[in-house]
């Protein structure tokens, strides 16, 4: 049969189903299957494909998405388009977002690509890469509520000749598959940590002539430095970290600064870190103050008024609490009620965590926080125009309507009427698996 090498080469592709390639008088039928297979059958974990594009200009492109049931282990999406490939070296890209629409982090545990025989590999090639250009590989984390773009490039090789092209209809299966598991693996955390060690420290200028920074030995105009850069491989009270709490991939030392306080008392696999600033509506604010419980019944209600100001699951989507339900205790560890932080991914620090970090037990004394200055950043400790202090989760053992707070002027933990809204700010703490902290 005579070949006509001037004839256009046409691609007709069904993404997820099949690709048809006409080469000269020959036809190459090629199935490109993309399947994500879950190993966790939970509705809160949903990885699927969407936002398909061809990247081919001047083509008759039509998109169609095949919806999949949340309970299905197989996630498939399809795309169809027609594109003319005229010469050796011509090709096109297919892009697709791998979306984790659930609330659990996912990890690609295995990748399978294949389907070309040795003979077919002479004239066609394909690659699959992430959005940053890296080849698809294992140990790729997919954050909850986030997506990663995959680009699949299909092309005829530049050095092919007419003799390389098939002369009759050939059927091959070009496959691409990803398998997902829940991402709590330390190898993943090293590549995609939630928190990284800070490389610079925050500072403020002391403007207090009595109390606060002056009580710690500073004079007006002195620079107060908060936290430590720390020692690699070790965690110590006051170590400064930048944490990607909103999941945008940026570790902003200005707005995402946290300090390691202590390990979680119920699970030492978790580190407890405190934010550098108070918040209002989940946004940094060192001026606004709130009540602990506007009803003045902290032992019965817990920090219900404070809860309204903590960052939400949407604002800080990259962190979560190990348990949203906590026992509200006093300074002596006496339990009162269970309180739920539902709706937030943060909580308040406890009196006990302050004691662990700063080496004190029982009622604290004036100056007790001098060796934990990082706990008083953005308060009246250094700047008289900022908030007095902030609430702790713990309630007072001495008075039924009081809750514990940081008293920045005297540098110690005190207690204050829980219904008073004019004194204390709201300062969130996060719990992070140590395997997700680059320290």
ZAMARGU-4260 file (C-alpha; in steps of 0.2 Angstrom, whole numbers, plus 5000, padded with zeros to 4 digits):
<rodrens>
0) 5000/5000/5000 | 5007/5017/4995 | 5010/5030/5009 | 5004/5048/5007 | 5016/5057/5019
5) 5008/5074/5015 | 4992/5069/5023 | 4987/5077/5040 | 4988/5066/5055 | 4973/5068/5066
10) 4971/5065/5084 | 4954/5061/5091 | 4955/5059/5110 | 4944/5054/5124 | 4952/5058/5141
15) 4950/5044/5152 | 4943/5033/5138 | 4952/5033/5122 | 4964/5042/5110 | 4962/5039/5091
20) 4977/5043/5080 | 4977/5042/5061 | 4994/5041/5054 | 4995/5042/5035 | 4983/5028/5029
25) 4986/5019/5046 | 4976/5021/5062 | 4982/5020/5079 | 4969/5017/5093 | 4976/5022/5109
30) 4967/5022/5126 | 4973/5034/5139 | 4965/5029/5156 | 4967/5040/5171 | 4961/5032/5187
35) 4963/5037/5205 | 4960/5022/5217 | 4957/5026/5235 | 4962/5015/5249 | 4952/5025/5262
40) 4933/5023/5260 | 4928/5039/5269 | 4916/5052/5263 | 4928/5065/5271 | 4942/5060/5258
45) 4938/5063/5240 | 4951/5064/5227 | 4945/5066/5209 | 4950/5074/5192 | 4942/5090/5185
50) 4946/5106/5175 | 4952/5097/5160 | 4960/5107/5145 | 4969/5102/5129 | 4981/5116/5127
55) 4978/5114/5108 | 4974/5130/5099 | 4962/5131/5084 | 4954/5114/5088 | 4936/5109/5090
60) 4937/5106/5109 | 4923/5099/5119 | 4924/5095/5137 | 4913/5082/5147 | 4915/5077/5165
65) 4909/5060/5171 | 4903/5062/5189 | 4908/5049/5201 | 4900/5044/5217 | 4909/5049/5233
70) 4908/5031/5239 | 4916/5024/5223 | 4934/5019/5224 | 4937/5023/5205 | 4938/5041/5200
75) 4937/5044/5181 | 4934/5060/5171 | 4933/5061/5152 | 4938/5074/5139 | 4936/5074/5120
80) 4944/5084/5107 | 4950/5084/5089 | 4967/5090/5084 | 4978/5089/5068 | 4996/5084/5070
85) 5004/5087/5053 | 5023/5083/5056 | 5035/5073/5066 | 5037/5083/5082 | 5019/5089/5083
90) 5011/5086/5099 | 4998/5092/5112 | 4996/5094/5131 | 4981/5088/5141 | 4980/5096/5159
95) 4969/5090/5173 | 4968/5095/5191 | 4969/5081/5204 | 4957/5088/5217 | 4956/5083/5235
100) 4939/5089/5240 | 4938/5080/5256 | 4944/5085/5274 | 4958/5072/5275 | 4976/5075/5267
105) 4980/5062/5254 | 4996/5055/5247 | 5000/5047/5231 | 5007/5030/5237 | 5010/5023/5219
110) 5011/5028/5201 | 5009/5017/5186 | 5012/5023/5168 | 5014/5012/5153 | 5006/5004/5138
115) 5018/5007/5123 | 5027/4993/5115 | 5045/4994/5110 | 5039/4997/5092 | 5027/5010/5096
120) 5039/5019/5107 | 5049/5023/5091 | 5036/5036/5085 | 5026/5042/5100 | 5031/5048/5117
125) 5022/5054/5132 | 5026/5062/5149 | 5016/5067/5165 | 5022/5081/5176 | 5016/5091/5191
130) 5012/5110/5189 | 5030/5114/5195 | 5037/5103/5181 | 5043/5089/5192 | 5039/5071/5185
135) 5025/5062/5193 | 5031/5052/5207 | 5026/5044/5224 | 5026/5054/5240 | 5017/5068/5233
140) 5005/5076/5246 | 4987/5082/5241 | 4981/5094/5255 | 4963/5093/5260 | 4953/5106/5250
145) 4967/5109/5238 | 4972/5103/5220 | 4988/5099/5210 | 4989/5101/5191 | 4995/5087/5180
150) 5001/5090/5162 | 5001/5075/5151 | 5011/5078/5135 | 5008/5067/5120 | 5019/5069/5104
155) 5026/5061/5088 | 5045/5061/5090 | 5055/5073/5080 | 5067/5061/5072 | 5053/5048/5066
160) 5053/5044/5047 | 5039/5038/5036 | 5046/5020/5039 | 5043/5022/5057 | 5024/5024/5056
165) 5012/5009/5056 | 5004/5004/5040 | 4989/4996/5047 | 4977/4998/5062 | 4986/4996/5078
170) 4978/4996/5095 | 4988/5000/5111 | 4983/5004/5129 | 4992/5019/5136 | 4988/5020/5155
175) 4991/5032/5169 | 4986/5028/5186 | 4988/5035/5204 | 4984/5027/5220 | 4980/5037/5235
180) 4982/5034/5254 | 4980/5046/5269 | 4995/5057/5271 | 5002/5056/5289 | 5019/5050/5283
185) 5035/5058/5289 | 5043/5057/5272 | 5029/5068/5265 | 5030/5080/5279 | 5048/5083/5275
190) 5044/5088/5258 | 5028/5097/5262 | 5029/5102/5280 | 5016/5113/5289 | 5029/5122/5299
195) 5047/5127/5295 | 5060/5134/5307 | 5061/5153/5306 | 5076/5161/5299 | 5073/5178/5307
200) 5065/5184/5323 | 5052/5196/5327 | 5057/5212/5337 | 5048/5226/5346 | 5054/5242/5354
205) 5051/5244/5372 | 5041/5260/5376 | 5037/5256/5394 | 5046/5265/5409 | 5038/5254/5422
210) 5031/5236/5421 | 5031/5226/5406 | 5048/5226/5397 | 5054/5239/5409 | 5051/5226/5423
215) 5062/5213/5413 | 5077/5225/5413 | 5074/5235/5397 | 5074/5254/5395 | 5064/5264/5384
220) 5070/5262/5366 | 5078/5245/5369 | 5074/5231/5356 | 5065/5216/5362 | 5068/5200/5352
225) 5055/5186/5353 | 5059/5168/5352 | 5074/5158/5347 | 5080/5151/5331 | 5083/5135/5340
230) 5094/5119/5337 | 5091/5108/5322 | 5083/5092/5327 | 5077/5098/5344 | 5061/5107/5350
235) 5063/5120/5364 | 5051/5132/5372 | 5051/5148/5362 | 5058/5141/5345 | 5051/5151/5331
240) 5042/5143/5316 | 5033/5150/5301 | 5018/5139/5298 | 5008/5138/5282 | 4991/5138/5291
245) 4981/5143/5276 | 4989/5130/5264 | 4994/5142/5250 | 5012/5135/5250 | 5019/5151/5257
250) 5028/5152/5274 | 5025/5170/5278 | 5036/5176/5293 | 5026/5192/5295 | 5009/5184/5297
255) 5012/5166/5300 | 5024/5166/5314 | 5021/5154/5328 | 5031/5148/5344 | 5033/5131/5350
260) 5027/5130/5368 | 5026/5111/5373 | 5021/5094/5368 | 5002/5090/5368 | 4999/5082/5385
265) 4988/5068/5378 | 4999/5064/5363 | 5018/5069/5363 | 5018/5066/5344 | 5009/5083/5343
270) 5018/5100/5346 | 5008/5114/5353 | 5012/5131/5345 | 5005/5148/5349 | 5002/5162/5337
275) 5013/5178/5338 | 4997/5189/5339 | 4979/5191/5345 | 4965/5189/5332 | 4948/5196/5328
280) 4937/5186/5317 | 4953/5175/5313 | 4963/5189/5307 | 4978/5197/5316 | 4973/5211/5328
285) 4982/5217/5343 | 4969/5230/5348 | 4952/5222/5350 | 4947/5213/5366 | 4933/5201/5370
290) 4925/5192/5385 | 4930/5174/5388 | 4911/5170/5391 | 4899/5185/5391 | 4888/5176/5402
295) 4901/5175/5416 | 4900/5157/5419 | 4916/5150/5412 | 4915/5133/5422 | 4898/5130/5414
300) 4901/5137/5397 | 4919/5137/5393 | 4926/5150/5381 | 4911/5152/5370 | 4913/5170/5367
305) 4931/5168/5362 | 4927/5154/5350 | 4918/5166/5339 | 4935/5175/5335 | 4946/5160/5332
310) 4952/5156/5314 | 4939/5145/5305 | 4942/5129/5295 | 4942/5140/5279 | 4954/5153/5285
315) 4967/5141/5292 | 4963/5126/5281 | 4980/5118/5283 | 4979/5114/5302 | 4967/5105/5313
320) 4965/5100/5331 | 4969/5082/5336 | 4952/5083/5345 | 4940/5097/5345 | 4932/5092/5362
325) 4943/5096/5377 | 4941/5096/5396 | 4940/5113/5403 | 4951/5113/5419 | 4958/5125/5432
330) 4976/5129/5437 | 4975/5114/5449 | 4970/5102/5434 | 4952/5100/5441 | 4940/5096/5427
335) 4923/5105/5425 | 4915/5103/5408 | 4919/5096/5390 | 4920/5110/5378 | 4919/5109/5359
340) 4930/5120/5347 | 4919/5115/5333 | 4921/5127/5318 | 4938/5132/5322 | 4955/5123/5319
345) 4963/5131/5334 | 4961/5133/5353 | 4967/5143/5368 | 4983/5138/5377 | 4981/5131/5395
350) 4988/5136/5411 | 4997/5119/5412 | 5005/5122/5395 | 5012/5139/5401 | 5019/5130/5416
355) 5027/5116/5406 | 5035/5129/5394 | 5041/5142/5408 | 5045/5130/5422 | 5032/5135/5435
360) 5018/5126/5445 | 5004/5132/5455 | 5000/5151/5456 | 5013/5161/5446 | 5022/5175/5453
365) 5026/5192/5445 | 5040/5191/5432 | 5037/5172/5430 | 5036/5175/5411 | 5052/5184/5409
370) 5060/5169/5402 | 5046/5166/5390 | 5045/5184/5382 | 5038/5176/5366 | 5022/5173/5375
375) 5020/5192/5377 | 5023/5198/5359 | 5011/5211/5353 | 5004/5215/5371 | 5007/5230/5383
380) 5023/5221/5388 | 5032/5232/5376 | 5019/5244/5369 | 5007/5252/5380 | 4994/5255/5365
385) 4991/5236/5363 | 4981/5224/5372 | 4983/5220/5391 | 4985/5202/5388 | 4975/5187/5382
390) 4964/5173/5388 | 4969/5155/5392 | 4958/5140/5391 | 4959/5137/5409 | 4947/5143/5422
395) 4951/5150/5439 | 4952/5139/5454 | 4948/5153/5466 | 4932/5161/5458 | 4918/5153/5448
400) 4916/5167/5436 | 4935/5170/5432 | 4946/5163/5419 | 4965/5163/5417 | 4974/5176/5407
405) 4991/5183/5403 | 4995/5199/5413 | 5008/5207/5402 | 5012/5221/5414 | 5017/5210/5428
410) 5023/5196/5417 | 5013/5182/5424 | 4997/5172/5422 | 4983/5179/5432 | 4964/5177/5432
415) 4950/5189/5427 | 4931/5190/5427 | 4926/5180/5412 | 4912/5192/5406 | 4924/5207/5405
420) 4927/5211/5386 | 4938/5227/5388 | 4954/5219/5394 | 4960/5203/5385 | 4963/5198/5367
425) 4961/5181/5359 | 4977/5172/5354 | 4975/5155/5345 | 4986/5140/5347 | 4988/5126/5335
430) 4992/5107/5336 | 5004/5100/5323 | 5011/5083/5321 | 5029/5083/5324 | 5032/5073/5307
435) 5024/5089/5299 | 5036/5101/5306 | 5053/5104/5298 | 5064/5107/5313
</rodrens>
